[in-house]
Amino acid sequence: MVGLAVGMPIRGLAVHITVDMRGKKIGDFATGSVEPPDEEIPRTPPGVLHSYKLFLAGGLAGNKFAGVPAADESLQNDKLKLARVGSDNLETLSEEAVKIIETERQQFVYLTGLIRERFLTLMADPNLQTGRYRLLDQADLARSGG
């Protein structure tokens, strides 16, 4: 949602689920977006890079806003991506991103409700196989006002 608010091209959200004899294990959640190529970073305008940084901090900001602990794996991935484009601190950026979520509260509630509903339906499927599953697509994002 933060990525949408700052103008990043977002395509959707997916989750990876592993299914084995022990049961279902939730893997990473991945937002479909456009990452700046390494060779383009030095020529990318500062405002665009800042929007990208806020997008990266949006996951942690969403967790903070919702009162849900962030997974260490997700935090490490976001920190690695952030390090590619500067020396900013993920925690500090997430505070700025939380303010965006507060401003766009209705959109956040709509999208998290849709994600929750689809995730629960997915996890209840007795025939679920290991794979990556889309929870939001561009049409959902458009309907949310993004």
Secondary structure, 3 states (H helix, E strand, C coil): CHHHHCCCCEEEEEEEEEEECCEEEEEEEEEEECCCCHHHHHHCCHHHHHHHHHHHHHHHHHHHHHCCCCCHHHHHHHHHHHHHHCCCCHHHHHHHHHHHHHHCHHHHHHHHHHHHHHHHHHHHCCCCCCEEEEEECHHHHHHCCC
